[in-house]
Amino acid sequence: MSLARLERTKLWPVTANEVLLSWQRFLRDPIHRLWDTSTSCGVLMCCPDPDELRRMLSLIAAQLPTKDARMFRQHLARLDELW
């Protein structure tokens, strides 16, 4: 399944971009370690669930061609160092 088809059938258009931006924004927020389900609105671009973001990023990476997936995962690994 291609990334475009994944977005069309199981997610929504431009999911990959929105999820990656949300993950980057979440990690760069100095209080990201204080995330709590009871105080979070759960909106992707505001107060996303980090476990849900990682699940979606893994799903997206699995749909990329091998070389692109490798580069994507390396980028995620660099971001994960901020966690």
Short mmCIF file of the C-alpha atoms (twelve columns), coordinates in Angstrom:
data_MODEL
# 
_entry.id   MODEL 
# 
loop_
_atom_site.group_PDB 
_atom_site.id 
_atom_site.type_symbol 
_atom_site.label_atom_id 
_atom_site.label_alt_id 
_atom_site.label_comp_id 
_atom_site.label_asym_id 
_atom_site.label_seq_id 
_atom_site.Cartn_x 
_atom_site.Cartn_y 
_atom_site.Cartn_z 
_atom_site.pdbx_PDB_model_num 
ATOM 1  C CA . MET A 1  0.000  0.000  0.000  1 
ATOM 2  C CA . SER A 2  1.354  3.425  -0.885 1 
ATOM 3  C CA . LEU A 3  1.434  6.333  1.511  1 
ATOM 4  C CA . ALA A 4  -1.159 8.179  -0.593 1 
ATOM 5  C CA . ARG A 5  -3.480 5.161  -0.483 1 
ATOM 6  C CA . LEU A 6  -2.954 4.773  3.264  1 
ATOM 7  C CA . GLU A 7  -3.956 8.406  3.755  1 
ATOM 8  C CA . ARG A 8  -6.995 7.999  1.494  1 
ATOM 9  C CA . THR A 9  -8.261 4.762  3.005  1 
ATOM 10 C CA . LYS A 10 -7.209 4.632  6.663  1 
ATOM 11 C CA . LEU A 11 -6.152 8.102  7.714  1 
ATOM 12 C CA . TRP A 12 -6.839 11.436 6.005  1 
ATOM 13 C CA . PRO A 13 -5.123 13.495 3.296  1 
ATOM 14 C CA . VAL A 14 -1.764 15.003 4.349  1 
ATOM 15 C CA . THR A 15 -1.678 12.909 7.524  1 
ATOM 16 C CA . ALA A 16 2.032  12.218 7.218  1 
ATOM 17 C CA . ASN A 17 2.918  15.895 7.129  1 
ATOM 18 C CA . GLU A 18 0.519  16.857 9.935  1 
ATOM 19 C CA . VAL A 19 1.624  14.033 12.222 1 
ATOM 20 C CA . LEU A 20 5.326  14.747 11.685 1 
ATOM 21 C CA . LEU A 21 4.822  18.480 12.321 1 
ATOM 22 C CA . SER A 22 2.772  17.720 15.413 1 
ATOM 23 C CA . TRP A 23 5.470  15.355 16.747 1 
ATOM 24 C CA . GLN A 24 8.187  17.957 16.121 1 
ATOM 25 C CA . ARG A 25 6.135  20.687 17.800 1 
ATOM 26 C CA . PHE A 26 5.336  18.400 20.738 1 
ATOM 27 C CA . LEU A 27 8.995  17.498 21.303 1 
ATOM 28 C CA . ARG A 28 10.201 21.082 21.028 1 
ATOM 29 C CA . ASP A 29 7.694  22.311 23.600 1 
ATOM 30 C CA . PRO A 30 9.622  22.590 26.885 1 
ATOM 31 C CA . ILE A 31 6.713  21.170 28.886 1 
ATOM 32 C CA . HIS A 32 6.134  18.136 26.648 1 
ATOM 33 C CA . ARG A 33 7.204  15.830 29.447 1 
ATOM 34 C CA . LEU A 34 4.236  16.997 31.504 1 
ATOM 35 C CA . TRP A 35 1.679  15.714 28.958 1 
ATOM 36 C CA . ASP A 36 -1.290 14.180 30.711 1 
ATOM 37 C CA . THR A 37 -4.442 12.619 29.245 1 
ATOM 38 C CA . SER A 38 -6.615 14.316 31.841 1 
ATOM 39 C CA . THR A 39 -5.521 17.819 30.803 1 
ATOM 40 C CA . SER A 40 -5.010 17.253 27.098 1 
ATOM 41 C CA . CYS A 41 -7.632 18.184 24.519 1 
ATOM 42 C CA . GLY A 42 -6.266 15.456 22.225 1 
ATOM 43 C CA . VAL A 43 -6.337 17.657 19.122 1 
ATOM 44 C CA . LEU A 44 -3.458 16.699 16.829 1 
ATOM 45 C CA . MET A 45 -2.110 20.201 16.291 1 
ATOM 46 C CA . CYS A 46 -2.666 21.314 19.902 1 
ATOM 47 C CA . CYS A 47 -2.336 18.583 22.552 1 
ATOM 48 C CA . PRO A 48 -1.613 15.298 20.747 1 
ATOM 49 C CA . ASP A 49 -1.276 11.955 22.466 1 
ATOM 50 C CA . PRO A 50 2.429  11.076 22.025 1 
ATOM 51 C CA . ASP A 51 1.716  7.341  21.923 1 
ATOM 52 C CA . GLU A 52 -0.825 7.877  19.143 1 
ATOM 53 C CA . LEU A 53 1.615  10.074 17.222 1 
ATOM 54 C CA . ARG A 54 4.337  7.426  17.420 1 
ATOM 55 C CA . ARG A 55 1.895  4.722  16.345 1 
ATOM 56 C CA . MET A 56 0.890  6.795  13.331 1 
ATOM 57 C CA . LEU A 57 4.502  7.634  12.457 1 
ATOM 58 C CA . SER A 58 5.405  3.935  12.559 1 
ATOM 59 C CA . LEU A 59 2.425  3.135  10.342 1 
ATOM 60 C CA . ILE A 60 3.488  5.846  7.896  1 
ATOM 61 C CA . ALA A 61 7.114  4.666  7.854  1 
ATOM 62 C CA . ALA A 62 5.952  1.137  7.055  1 
ATOM 63 C CA . GLN A 63 4.270  2.402  3.878  1 
ATOM 64 C CA . LEU A 64 7.297  4.218  2.474  1 
ATOM 65 C CA . PRO A 65 9.711  2.668  -0.024 1 
ATOM 66 C CA . THR A 66 12.706 1.104  1.722  1 
ATOM 67 C CA . LYS A 67 15.172 3.951  1.154  1 
ATOM 68 C CA . ASP A 68 12.630 6.627  2.109  1 
ATOM 69 C CA . ALA A 69 11.534 4.639  5.166  1 
ATOM 70 C CA . ARG A 70 15.148 4.374  6.312  1 
ATOM 71 C CA . MET A 71 15.630 8.142  5.988  1 
ATOM 72 C CA . PHE A 72 12.292 8.827  7.683  1 
ATOM 73 C CA . ARG A 73 13.160 6.542  10.609 1 
ATOM 74 C CA . GLN A 74 16.582 8.191  10.955 1 
ATOM 75 C CA . HIS A 75 14.866 11.583 11.127 1 
ATOM 76 C CA . LEU A 76 12.482 10.224 13.771 1 
ATOM 77 C CA . ALA A 77 15.415 8.822  15.746 1 
ATOM 78 C CA . ARG A 78 17.020 12.286 15.826 1 
ATOM 79 C CA . LEU A 79 13.738 13.765 17.018 1 
ATOM 80 C CA . ASP A 80 13.354 11.026 19.614 1 
ATOM 81 C CA . GLU A 81 16.606 12.158 21.195 1 
ATOM 82 C CA . LEU A 82 14.646 15.236 22.305 1 
ATOM 83 C CA . TRP A 83 12.249 13.050 24.284 1 
# 
